[in-house]
Amino acid sequence: MKKDIHPKYYAHAKVTCSCGNTFEVGATVPEIQIEVCSACHPYYTGTQKFIDTAGRVDKFQERVRKAEEFNKAKGKSAKGRSASGGKNK
């Protein structure tokens, strides 16, 4: 290993989360400030919620259903498009 080209390694760098949790890791800086850790992240604490307040999925499915009905009424199908993406040249 070449001398004087590698950063100083701190085997016990202190990590402090915004929730107040602290722990030690190895790093190239002596102190690290983080916003979210495994003690307060919703995925790890089991408080994760899936919220679709705007109903985007339902709106999308409704648009797809209406488009399929419209295409059936006109006698067209989505599969009948050409390989060029449906553009006529």
C-alpha positions as CSV (number, residue, x, y, z in Angstrom):
1,M,0.0,0.0,0.0
2,K,1.3,3.5,-0.8
3,K,1.9,5.8,2.1
4,D,0.0,9.0,2.7
5,I,-2.7,8.5,0.0
6,H,-5.4,6.8,2.0
7,P,-7.8,8.7,4.3
8,K,-7.6,8.2,8.1
9,Y,-9.9,5.4,9.2
10,Y,-11.9,5.7,12.4
11,A,-12.9,2.3,13.7
12,H,-15.4,3.9,16.1
13,A,-17.1,6.7,14.3
14,K,-20.2,8.0,16.1
15,V,-23.4,8.1,14.1
16,T,-26.2,10.2,15.5
17,C,-29.8,10.1,14.1
18,S,-32.3,13.0,14.3
19,C,-34.5,10.7,16.5
20,G,-31.7,10.6,19.1
21,N,-30.4,7.1,18.4
22,T,-26.6,6.7,18.4
23,F,-24.3,3.9,17.4
24,E,-20.8,3.3,16.2
25,V,-19.5,2.2,12.8
26,G,-16.2,2.3,10.9
27,A,-15.8,5.4,8.7
28,T,-13.4,7.9,7.3
29,V,-15.0,10.7,9.4
30,P,-15.2,10.8,13.2
31,E,-18.9,11.9,13.4
32,I,-21.8,11.3,11.1
33,Q,-25.3,13.0,11.4
34,I,-28.2,11.2,9.7
35,E,-31.9,11.9,9.4
36,V,-33.3,8.4,9.4
37,C,-32.0,5.2,11.0
38,S,-33.3,1.6,11.5
39,A,-34.8,2.6,14.8
40,C,-37.1,5.3,13.3
41,H,-37.6,4.3,9.7
42,P,-41.2,3.2,9.0
43,Y,-40.1,0.1,7.0
44,Y,-38.0,-1.3,9.9
45,T,-40.4,-0.3,12.7
46,G,-43.4,-1.9,11.1
47,T,-45.4,1.3,10.8
48,Q,-45.2,1.6,7.0
49,K,-48.5,2.4,5.4
50,F,-49.5,2.3,1.7
51,I,-51.7,5.3,1.1
52,D,-53.3,6.1,-2.2
53,T,-55.2,9.2,-1.2
54,A,-55.6,10.5,-4.7
55,G,-57.0,7.2,-6.0
56,R,-54.4,7.2,-8.8
57,V,-54.5,3.5,-9.3
58,D,-58.3,3.4,-9.5
59,K,-58.3,6.4,-11.9
60,F,-55.8,4.6,-14.2
61,Q,-57.7,1.4,-14.2
62,E,-60.9,3.2,-15.1
63,R,-59.2,5.0,-18.0
64,V,-57.8,1.7,-19.3
65,R,-61.3,0.1,-19.1
66,K,-62.9,3.0,-20.9
67,A,-60.3,3.0,-23.6
68,E,-60.8,-0.8,-24.1
69,E,-64.6,-0.2,-24.4
70,F,-64.1,2.6,-26.8
71,N,-61.8,0.6,-29.0
72,K,-64.2,-2.4,-29.0
73,A,-67.1,-0.1,-30.1
74,K,-65.0,1.3,-33.0
75,G,-63.9,-2.2,-33.9
76,K,-60.2,-1.5,-33.2
77,S,-57.9,-3.3,-30.8
78,A,-54.7,-2.2,-29.1
79,K,-52.9,-5.2,-30.5
80,G,-53.7,-4.2,-34.0
81,R,-51.2,-1.3,-34.1
82,S,-48.2,-1.6,-36.4
83,A,-44.7,-2.2,-35.2
84,S,-43.9,1.5,-35.8
85,G,-46.0,2.5,-32.8
86,G,-49.2,3.2,-34.8
87,K,-47.8,6.1,-36.8
88,N,-48.6,6.3,-40.4
89,K,-45.9,7.6,-42.7
